[in-house]
């Protein structure tokens, strides 16, 4: 077997070794012995160098007209699109999701890059009348400075692209710290932006552990904003350690799908299968709870079990595969642990629950029923193909069940009754509610994010993403030729 390629950090426009002299490997979770490359274990000094590079080029990048910045992004979008197949198959090898989903991930990166390229000609502020004569009032957007972007592995191109492209179009410079489970995808994204003509120093990437590189980014006093997507506990640590800088957090979920007894059950079935077992349950928006009305419980359980039985586990590059592996051994063990917890809590295991005898970090698609809202399997984020079914008598109980968790990212309701749908839309505490569709399927021009322990008010996507990565400056232009005092010289 060929020696795996040794990939580098990207600092000030150059691909360089880490000062640490250490590396780590990225493997294929479907075939853990296959090493895709070795990557630099970054350290504090690498972070310092990257921040210095980003700081020194900031005035030049900020001084570049936003439409010109947009043209570089547009070139990057084209390059991503041209390389979609190659990027998607590498992604499947690095993180295991089936290749159709990897194509979707690449497409999402293309979409957000194209969208943010167009933002270069908008970046709207607003104007409003003044209370005084001969005075104009308006707002403009300012970049923040150096942004530290810390990303998870489950959308290894899309999530970095959501952050990087938005930060860049607003005129910020970037230090990107990707997940150590998917450094190859991260490297490909940085290579693409470099090829698209991004000036040196504008985007820097330091790979390495969260505790070392991630924390160094978070604590760095010359990093003006940190935008993080990942686990709730990591987000809480970041919020504590970041000091006086902007922090954006997109964290976990325990999302639920409500199926009312008037729903189109075949449609709901497809939604639950896609939401619960797509990406092997490893999406922040995965549907890990199904809340069904009592009347249809037995029937819907049978439909689910029949469908789950047909799901084919395997290597995501094979066209017949429905469900790929989990990202690593720890994730596999976590799903197994929660199956035991569920059994001990008295939930009934309907199907799955085991690590199959396969090479790779696979786990059987699993369904529990007779769950109650307070069970740990119905409360905690498992991030694996383990779904809990809870039955309720009516819509009020369904909404209470959905709202019973600490998280608030995505939610869905299947019903033909518009009134019930509207009740759900207005009463579910979550950043996203889907009607007659699964918990999954965000589009890049709409806001994305959650409430409660999922987020702290920031949203990515569209104009709300621009808000995360820009400061608003209020401008008053007084052309009266005299000192006019607001609130005093009125009337
Ligand atoms: P994670 O929190 O373990 O890691 C995310 C990133 O944070 C990685 O780059 C990691 O190296 C870094 N990190 C870890 N410890 C750090 C520290 N002390 N300081 C700074 N950085 C640190 O999460 P993960 O396992 O990569 O991703 C899965 C989690 O992400 C799940 O909880 C999932 O719900 C969540 N997620 C949320 C969204 C969303 O938009 N809300 C999207 C995708 C994933």
Boltz pocket constraint, residues with backbone or C-beta under 6 A from the ligand:
constraints:
  - pocket:
      binder: B
      contacts: [[A, 150], [A, 151], [A, 152], [A, 153], [A, 154], [A, 155], [A, 159], [A, 177], [A, 178], [A, 179], [A, 180], [A, 208], [A, 209], [A, 210], [A, 211], [A, 213], [A, 214], [A, 215], [A, 218], [A, 229], [A, 230], [A, 231], [A, 232], [A, 234], [A, 235], [A, 237], [A, 238], [A, 250], [A, 251], [A, 252], [A, 253], [A, 283], [A, 284], [A, 285], [A, 381], [A, 383], [A, 409], [A, 449], [A, 450], [A, 454]]
      max_distance: 6.0
